[in-house]
Amino acid sequence: MLAVRKANERGHADHGWLSTYHTFSFAGYHDLKHMGFRSLRVINEDRISASRGFGTHGHRDMEIVSYVLDGILEHRDSLGNGEQLRPGEFQRITAGKGIQHSEFNGSSQQATHFYQIWLLPESKGLEPSYQQQAFAPGDRLNRWQLVASRDSAEGSMLIHQDVNIYLVDLQRDIDIDFALKSHRHAWIQILRGAASLNGMPITAGDGVAVSQETMLQLKATADSEFMLFDLA
């Protein structure tokens, strides 16, 4: 079963310095039909104006993953980390017992375009931690690249949940399969481009919830980028 969450049906807020689209209910956007999927709780597509950002604020008991598409995301947190996240780089914050952080556009000229994703952790009260990692773009060209997993498999980031997160850059007219194990679920987010998923057209910003399927086939109709969550 495939359930499409169309990009133009997402919640949207324009704060002047921030344009944000919410796949699931978040902040002032509340929709009982879209509260999350499995352990996925938040998928926000954000664009932050130059030199602006989110001031210091706190989180608890959440796994927070950010992925930059364009621009620079500057991170500071109460653990003493201070980093810049650039296109193609990921960060994972385990909020656990509590963490304070801020995220800013590190450029005075260019907007920052990134995805912020929250997943419920396997257990509460974890020790807060931070991880940042870059992955070779060539390793995801027309093939799946594992970027986060429960056991840091294949050099991926550690995440405290039974989930594998993959990226793939598909060139136009190339197709790729993903075999979904029995009793597993998936969420596919198309970050850029356009494609078909099991024959169904999807485009940038669309997300697809997948259950009771064993094989997924993506075929790019334009150069495209996807993120896939393989979920318990």
Phi and psi in degrees as GROMACS dihedral restraints (atoms count N, CA, C in turn):
[ dihedral_restraints ]
;  ai    aj    ak    al  type     phi  dphi    fc
    3     4     5     6     1  -116.7    20    10
    4     5     6     7     1   127.5    20    10
    6     7     8     9     1  -121.7    20    10
    7     8     9    10     1   115.2    20    10
    9    10    11    12     1   -89.0    20    10
   10    11    12    13     1   134.7    20    10
   12    13    14    15     1  -108.0    20    10
   13    14    15    16     1    99.1    20    10
   15    16    17    18     1   -69.7    20    10
   16    17    18    19     1   144.1    20    10
   18    19    20    21     1   -56.6    20    10
   19    20    21    22     1   -41.3    20    10
   21    22    23    24     1   -80.0    20    10
   22    23    24    25     1    -0.6    20    10
   24    25    26    27     1  -102.6    20    10
   25    26    27    28     1    -3.9    20    10
   27    28    29    30     1   -68.7    20    10
   28    29    30    31     1   159.8    20    10
   30    31    32    33     1   -67.8    20    10
   31    32    33    34     1   148.9    20    10
   33    34    35    36     1  -140.9    20    10
   34    35    36    37     1   140.8    20    10
   36    37    38    39     1  -137.9    20    10
   37    38    39    40     1   136.6    20    10
   39    40    41    42     1  -119.4    20    10
   40    41    42    43     1   108.2    20    10
   42    43    44    45     1   -98.9    20    10
   43    44    45    46     1    13.8    20    10
   45    46    47    48     1    86.2    20    10
   46    47    48    49     1   -66.4    20    10
   48    49    50    51     1   -82.8    20    10
   49    50    51    52     1   -16.8    20    10
   51    52    53    54     1  -135.0    20    10
   52    53    54    55     1   125.5    20    10
   54    55    56    57     1  -110.8    20    10
   55    56    57    58     1   121.7    20    10
   57    58    59    60     1  -134.7    20    10
   58    59    60    61     1   137.7    20    10
   60    61    62    63     1  -116.2    20    10
   61    62    63    64     1   130.7    20    10
   63    64    65    66     1  -110.3    20    10
   64    65    66    67     1   113.7    20    10
   66    67    68    69     1   -66.4    20    10
   67    68    69    70     1   -39.2    20    10
   69    70    71    72     1  -119.2    20    10
   70    71    72    73     1   165.2    20    10
   72    73    74    75     1   -52.2    20    10
   73    74    75    76     1   135.2    20    10
   75    76    77    78     1  -161.8    20    10
   76    77    78    79     1   136.4    20    10
   78    79    80    81     1    51.4    20    10
   79    80    81    82     1  -122.5    20    10
   81    82    83    84     1   -79.0    20    10
   82    83    84    85     1    -4.7    20    10
   84    85    86    87     1   -97.9    20    10
   85    86    87    88     1   120.1    20    10
   87    88    89    90     1  -132.4    20    10
   88    89    90    91     1   121.8    20    10
   90    91    92    93     1  -141.0    20    10
   91    92    93    94     1   112.0    20    10
   93    94    95    96     1   -62.0    20    10
   94    95    96    97     1   -21.7    20    10
   96    97    98    99     1   -79.8    20    10
   97    98    99   100     1   -13.6    20    10
   99   100   101   102     1  -136.2    20    10
  100   101   102   103     1    74.9    20    10
  102   103   104   105     1  -102.8    20    10
  103   104   105   106     1    -5.7    20    10
  105   106   107   108     1   143.3    20    10
  106   107   108   109     1  -179.7    20    10
  108   109   110   111     1  -147.1    20    10
  109   110   111   112     1   117.1    20    10
  111   112   113   114     1    53.6    20    10
  112   113   114   115     1  -126.7    20    10
  114   115   116   117     1   -84.2    20    10
  115   116   117   118     1    -5.9    20    10
  117   118   119   120     1   -74.1    20    10
  118   119   120   121     1   126.5    20    10
  120   121   122   123     1  -115.1    20    10
  121   122   123   124     1   -32.0    20    10
  123   124   125   126     1  -140.1    20    10
  124   125   126   127     1   133.1    20    10
  126   127   128   129     1  -133.9    20    10
  127   128   129   130     1   104.0    20    10
  129   130   131   132     1  -112.3    20    10
  130   131   132   133     1   131.8    20    10
  132   133   134   135     1  -102.4    20    10
  133   134   135   136     1   114.0    20    10
  135   136   137   138     1  -117.3    20    10
  136   137   138   139     1   143.0    20    10
  138   139   140   141     1  -126.7    20    10
  139   140   141   142     1   118.8    20    10
  141   142   143   144     1  -108.3    20    10
  142   143   144   145     1   130.9    20    10
  144   145   146   147     1   -65.1    20    10
  145   146   147   148     1   159.4    20    10
  147   148   149   150     1   -54.0    20    10
  148   149   150   151     1   134.9    20    10
  150   151   152   153     1    63.1    20    10
  151   152   153   154     1    18.2    20    10
  153   154   155   156     1  -117.0    20    10
  154   155   156   157     1   173.5    20    10
  156   157   158   159     1   170.1    20    10
  157   158   159   160     1  -172.9    20    10
  159   160   161   162     1   -90.0    20    10
  160   161   162   163     1   121.2    20    10
  162   163   164   165     1   -68.3    20    10
  163   164   165   166     1   175.5    20    10
  165   166   167   168     1   -61.0    20    10
  166   167   168   169     1   128.7    20    10
  168   169   170   171     1  -152.3    20    10
  169   170   171   172     1   167.7    20    10
  171   172   173   174     1  -113.2    20    10
  172   173   174   175     1   157.2    20    10
  174   175   176   177     1  -141.4    20    10
  175   176   177   178     1   156.1    20    10
  177   178   179   180     1  -138.4    20    10
  178   179   180   181     1   148.4    20    10
  180   181   182   183     1    47.6    20    10
  181   182   183   184     1    55.5    20    10
  183   184   185   186     1  -151.3    20    10
  184   185   186   187     1   143.9    20    10
  186   187   188   189     1   -98.1    20    10
  187   188   189   190     1   119.5    20    10
  189   190   191   192     1  -114.9    20    10
  190   191   192   193     1   120.2    20    10
  192   193   194   195     1  -116.4    20    10
  193   194   195   196     1   130.5    20    10
  195   196   197   198     1  -122.3    20    10
  196   197   198   199     1   142.2    20    10
  198   199   200   201     1  -137.4    20    10
  199   200   201   202     1   122.8    20    10
  201   202   203   204     1   -92.2    20    10
  202   203   204   205     1   128.2    20    10
  204   205   206   207     1   -92.9    20    10
  205   206   207   208     1   -44.2    20    10
  207   208   209   210     1  -145.4    20    10
  208   209   210   211     1   145.8    20    10
  210   211   212   213     1    89.2    20    10
  211   212   213   214     1  -160.0    20    10
  213   214   215   216     1  -129.9    20    10
  214   215   216   217     1   133.4    20    10
  216   217   218   219     1  -114.2    20    10
  217   218   219   220     1   121.1    20    10
  219   220   221   222     1  -102.0    20    10
  220   221   222   223     1   124.9    20    10
  222   223   224   225     1  -112.9    20    10
  223   224   225   226     1   137.6    20    10
  225   226   227   228     1  -136.4    20    10
  226   227   228   229     1   143.6    20    10
  228   229   230   231     1  -146.9    20    10
  229   230   231   232     1   170.7    20    10
  231   232   233   234     1   -74.6    20    10
  232   233   234   235     1    -4.7    20    10
  234   235   236   237     1   -87.0    20    10
  235   236   237   238     1    -4.7    20    10
  237   238   239   240     1    96.6    20    10
  238   239   240   241     1     4.4    20    10
  240   241   242   243     1   -78.6    20    10
  241   242   243   244     1   139.5    20    10
  243   244   245   246     1  -143.7    20    10
  244   245   246   247     1   106.2    20    10
  246   247   248   249     1  -136.5    20    10
  247   248   249   250     1   160.7    20    10
  249   250   251   252     1  -113.7    20    10
  250   251   252   253     1   130.2    20    10
  252   253   254   255     1  -104.3    20    10
  253   254   255   256     1   126.1    20    10
  255   256   257   258     1  -114.2    20    10
  256   257   258   259     1   169.1    20    10
  258   259   260   261     1   -51.2    20    10
  259   260   261   262     1   132.8    20    10
  261   262   263   264     1    88.9    20    10
  262   263   264   265     1    -3.0    20    10
  264   265   266   267     1  -101.5    20    10
  265   266   267   268     1   149.2    20    10
  267   268   269   270     1  -115.1    20    10
  268   269   270   271     1   151.6    20    10
  270   271   272   273     1  -131.3    20    10
  271   272   273   274     1   148.2    20    10
  273   274   275   276     1  -126.9    20    10
  274   275   276   277     1   125.0    20    10
  276   277   278   279     1  -111.9    20    10
  277   278   279   280     1   122.7    20    10
  279   280   281   282     1   -94.8    20    10
  280   281   282   283     1   107.2    20    10
  282   283   284   285     1   -72.1    20    10
  283   284   285   286     1   -38.0    20    10
  285   286   287   288     1    48.5    20    10
  286   287   288   289     1  -126.6    20    10
  288   289   290   291     1   -69.3    20    10
  289   290   291   292     1   -10.4    20    10
  291   292   293   294     1   139.3    20    10
  292   293   294   295     1   133.4    20    10
  294   295   296   297     1  -146.2    20    10
  295   296   297   298     1   145.8    20    10
  297   298   299   300     1  -108.9    20    10
  298   299   300   301     1   136.9    20    10
  300   301   302   303     1  -153.1    20    10
  301   302   303   304     1   165.6    20    10
  303   304   305   306     1  -136.0    20    10
  304   305   306   307     1   150.5    20    10
  306   307   308   309     1  -133.1    20    10
  307   308   309   310     1   122.2    20    10
  309   310   311   312     1  -129.2    20    10
  310   311   312   313     1   153.8    20    10
  312   313   314   315     1   -72.7    20    10
  313   314   315   316     1   117.3    20    10
  315   316   317   318     1   -82.6    20    10
  316   317   318   319     1     5.1    20    10
  318   319   320   321     1  -111.5    20    10
  319   320   321   322     1   142.5    20    10
  321   322   323   324     1   -90.5    20    10
  322   323   324   325     1    -0.4    20    10
  324   325   326   327     1  -126.4    20    10
  325   326   327   328     1   -36.2    20    10
  327   328   329   330     1  -109.2    20    10
  328   329   330   331     1   141.1    20    10
  330   331   332   333     1   -69.4    20    10
  331   332   333   334     1   153.6    20    10
  333   334   335   336     1  -106.4    20    10
  334   335   336   337     1   128.7    20    10
  336   337   338   339     1  -116.3    20    10
  337   338   339   340     1   118.2    20    10
  339   340   341   342     1  -150.4    20    10
  340   341   342   343     1   163.2    20    10
  342   343   344   345     1  -106.1    20    10
  343   344   345   346     1   134.2    20    10
  345   346   347   348     1  -115.4    20    10
  346   347   348   349     1   126.9    20    10
  348   349   350   351     1  -127.1    20    10
  349   350   351   352     1   131.9    20    10
  351   352   353   354     1  -115.3    20    10
  352   353   354   355     1   135.9    20    10
  354   355   356   357     1  -125.9    20    10
  355   356   357   358     1   142.3    20    10
  357   358   359   360     1   -68.6    20    10
  358   359   360   361     1   134.8    20    10
  360   361   362   363     1   -77.2    20    10
  361   362   363   364     1   164.8    20    10
  363   364   365   366     1   -66.7    20    10
  364   365   366   367     1   -30.4    20    10
  366   367   368   369     1  -148.1    20    10
  367   368   369   370     1   155.8    20    10
  369   370   371   372     1   -88.1    20    10
  370   371   372   373     1   161.6    20    10
  372   373   374   375     1    76.5    20    10
  373   374   375   376     1    22.9    20    10
  375   376   377   378     1   -68.6    20    10
  376   377   378   379     1   157.8    20    10
  378   379   380   381     1   -69.3    20    10
  379   380   381   382     1   130.0    20    10
  381   382   383   384     1   -61.4    20    10
  382   383   384   385     1   144.1    20    10
  384   385   386   387     1  -156.4    20    10
  385   386   387   388     1   166.1    20    10
  387   388   389   390     1  -138.3    20    10
  388   389   390   391     1   140.3    20    10
  390   391   392   393     1  -143.4    20    10
  391   392   393   394     1   139.0    20    10
  393   394   395   396     1  -131.7    20    10
  394   395   396   397     1   138.6    20    10
  396   397   398   399     1  -152.7    20    10
  397   398   399   400     1   139.2    20    10
  399   400   401   402     1  -103.3    20    10
  400   401   402   403     1   145.4    20    10
  402   403   404   405     1  -124.1    20    10
  403   404   405   406     1   139.0    20    10
  405   406   407   408     1   -62.9    20    10
  406   407   408   409     1   121.1    20    10
  408   409   410   411     1   -57.0    20    10
  409   410   411   412     1   -34.5    20    10
  411   412   413   414     1   -64.8    20    10
  412   413   414   415     1   -22.1    20    10
  414   415   416   417     1   -81.3    20    10
  415   416   417   418     1    -2.5    20    10
  417   418   419   420     1  -121.5    20    10
  418   419   420   421     1     9.3    20    10
  420   421   422   423     1   -75.5    20    10
  421   422   423   424     1   110.2    20    10
  423   424   425   426     1    61.0    20    10
  424   425   426   427     1    25.0    20    10
  426   427   428   429     1  -154.9    20    10
  427   428   429   430     1   156.3    20    10
  429   430   431   432     1   -73.9    20    10
  430   431   432   433     1   134.2    20    10
  432   433   434   435     1  -119.0    20    10
  433   434   435   436     1   118.3    20    10
  435   436   437   438     1   -76.1    20    10
  436   437   438   439     1   122.6    20    10
  438   439   440   441     1  -114.0    20    10
  439   440   441   442     1   -19.2    20    10
  441   442   443   444     1  -153.0    20    10
  442   443   444   445     1   143.4    20    10
  444   445   446   447     1  -159.8    20    10
  445   446   447   448     1   166.0    20    10
  447   448   449   450     1   -66.1    20    10
  448   449   450   451     1   -27.7    20    10
  450   451   452   453     1  -121.5    20    10
  451   452   453   454     1    18.6    20    10
  453   454   455   456     1    56.6    20    10
  454   455   456   457     1    33.8    20    10
  456   457   458   459     1   -60.6    20    10
  457   458   459   460     1   146.0    20    10
  459   460   461   462     1    55.9    20    10
  460   461   462   463     1    30.3    20    10
  462   463   464   465     1    75.6    20    10
  463   464   465   466     1    18.2    20    10
  465   466   467   468     1   -80.1    20    10
  466   467   468   469     1   166.3    20    10
  468   469   470   471     1   -67.2    20    10
  469   470   471   472     1   148.9    20    10
  471   472   473   474     1   -78.7    20    10
  472   473   474   475     1   135.3    20    10
  474   475   476   477     1  -136.4    20    10
  475   476   477   478     1   138.2    20    10
  477   478   479   480     1   -90.3    20    10
  478   479   480   481     1    63.5    20    10
  480   481   482   483     1  -165.8    20    10
  481   482   483   484     1   154.8    20    10
  483   484   485   486     1   -80.1    20    10
  484   485   486   487     1    78.8    20    10
  486   487   488   489     1  -148.3    20    10
  487   488   489   490     1   143.1    20    10
  489   490   491   492     1  -115.7    20    10
  490   491   492   493     1   130.5    20    10
  492   493   494   495     1  -112.5    20    10
  493   494   495   496     1   128.9    20    10
  495   496   497   498     1  -122.4    20    10
  496   497   498   499     1   152.0    20    10
  498   499   500   501     1  -118.7    20    10
  499   500   501   502     1   152.4    20    10
  501   502   503   504     1  -150.4    20    10
  502   503   504   505     1   136.1    20    10
  504   505   506   507     1  -103.3    20    10
  505   506   507   508     1   116.3    20    10
  507   508   509   510     1  -107.9    20    10
  508   509   510   511     1   128.1    20    10
  510   511   512   513     1   -77.3    20    10
  511   512   513   514     1   154.5    20    10
  513   514   515   516     1   -53.0    20    10
  514   515   516   517     1   136.8    20    10
  516   517   518   519     1    72.8    20    10
  517   518   519   520     1     3.8    20    10
  519   520   521   522     1   -90.9    20    10
  520   521   522   523     1   141.9    20    10
  522   523   524   525     1  -120.6    20    10
  523   524   525   526     1   157.4    20    10
  525   526   527   528     1  -146.8    20    10
  526   527   528   529     1   144.3    20    10
  528   529   530   531     1  -106.2    20    10
  529   530   531   532     1   154.4    20    10
  531   532   533   534     1  -136.1    20    10
  532   533   534   535     1   120.3    20    10
  534   535   536   537     1   -88.2    20    10
  535   536   537   538     1   121.5    20    10
  537   538   539   540     1   -99.4    20    10
  538   539   540   541     1   123.6    20    10
  540   541   542   543     1   -68.6    20    10
  541   542   543   544     1   158.7    20    10
  543   544   545   546     1   -56.0    20    10
  544   545   546   547     1   136.7    20    10
  546   547   548   549     1    69.7    20    10
  547   548   549   550     1     9.8    20    10
  549   550   551   552     1   -98.0    20    10
  550   551   552   553     1   160.3    20    10
  552   553   554   555     1  -128.1    20    10
  553   554   555   556     1   167.1    20    10
  555   556   557   558     1  -145.0    20    10
  556   557   558   559     1   153.5    20    10
  558   559   560   561     1  -127.5    20    10
  559   560   561   562     1   128.4    20    10
  561   562   563   564     1  -113.1    20    10
  562   563   564   565     1   125.3    20    10
  564   565   566   567     1  -114.1    20    10
  565   566   567   568     1   123.5    20    10
  567   568   569   570     1   -91.4    20    10
  568   569   570   571     1   116.2    20    10
  570   571   572   573     1   -84.2    20    10
  571   572   573   574     1   -37.9    20    10
  573   574   575   576     1  -149.1    20    10
  574   575   576   577     1   153.8    20    10
  576   577   578   579     1    91.2    20    10
  577   578   579   580     1  -153.0    20    10
  579   580   581   582     1  -155.8    20    10
  580   581   582   583     1   151.0    20    10
  582   583   584   585     1  -162.4    20    10
  583   584   585   586     1   178.2    20    10
  585   586   587   588     1  -120.0    20    10
  586   587   588   589     1   142.9    20    10
  588   589   590   591     1  -119.5    20    10
  589   590   591   592     1   113.1    20    10
  591   592   593   594     1    48.6    20    10
  592   593   594   595     1    40.3    20    10
  594   595   596   597     1    87.2    20    10
  595   596   597   598     1    -5.0    20    10
  597   598   599   600     1   -98.2    20    10
  598   599   600   601     1   127.8    20    10
  600   601   602   603     1   -71.9    20    10
  601   602   603   604     1   137.5    20    10
  603   604   605   606     1  -137.4    20    10
  604   605   606   607     1   156.4    20    10
  606   607   608   609     1  -140.4    20    10
  607   608   609   610     1   174.5    20    10
  609   610   611   612     1   -52.3    20    10
  610   611   612   613     1   131.7    20    10
  612   613   614   615     1    94.9    20    10
  613   614   615   616     1   -18.9    20    10
  615   616   617   618     1   -71.2    20    10
  616   617   618   619     1   148.1    20    10
  618   619   620   621     1  -128.2    20    10
  619   620   621   622     1   152.7    20    10
  621   622   623   624     1  -133.8    20    10
  622   623   624   625     1   123.2    20    10
  624   625   626   627     1   -86.6    20    10
  625   626   627   628     1   132.9    20    10
  627   628   629   630     1  -125.1    20    10
  628   629   630   631     1   123.8    20    10
  630   631   632   633     1  -140.7    20    10
  631   632   633   634     1   152.2    20    10
  633   634   635   636     1    57.0    20    10
  634   635   636   637     1    38.8    20    10
  636   637   638   639     1  -126.2    20    10
  637   638   639   640     1   148.9    20    10
  639   640   641   642     1  -111.0    20    10
  640   641   642   643     1   -21.9    20    10
  642   643   644   645     1  -141.0    20    10
  643   644   645   646     1   130.5    20    10
  645   646   647   648     1  -114.2    20    10
  646   647   648   649     1   136.4    20    10
  648   649   650   651     1  -125.9    20    10
  649   650   651   652     1   118.9    20    10
  651   652   653   654     1  -102.5    20    10
  652   653   654   655     1   134.1    20    10
  654   655   656   657     1  -130.9    20    10
  655   656   657   658     1   119.6    20    10
  657   658   659   660     1   -75.9    20    10
  658   659   660   661     1   130.5    20    10
  660   661   662   663     1  -100.2    20    10
  661   662   663   664     1    -3.1    20    10
  663   664   665   666     1  -154.4    20    10
  664   665   666   667     1   163.0    20    10
  666   667   668   669     1   -55.2    20    10
  667   668   669   670     1   127.7    20    10
  669   670   671   672     1  -141.8    20    10
  670   671   672   673     1   160.3    20    10
  672   673   674   675     1  -133.1    20    10
  673   674   675   676     1   137.3    20    10
  675   676   677   678     1  -133.0    20    10
  676   677   678   679     1   150.4    20    10
  678   679   680   681     1  -120.2    20    10
  679   680   681   682     1   130.4    20    10
  681   682   683   684     1  -121.2    20    10
  682   683   684   685     1   131.2    20    10
  684   685   686   687     1  -107.7    20    10
  685   686   687   688     1   117.9    20    10
  687   688   689   690     1   -96.7    20    10
  688   689   690   691     1   110.8    20    10
  690   691   692   693     1  -118.4    20    10
  691   692   693   694     1   147.9    20    10
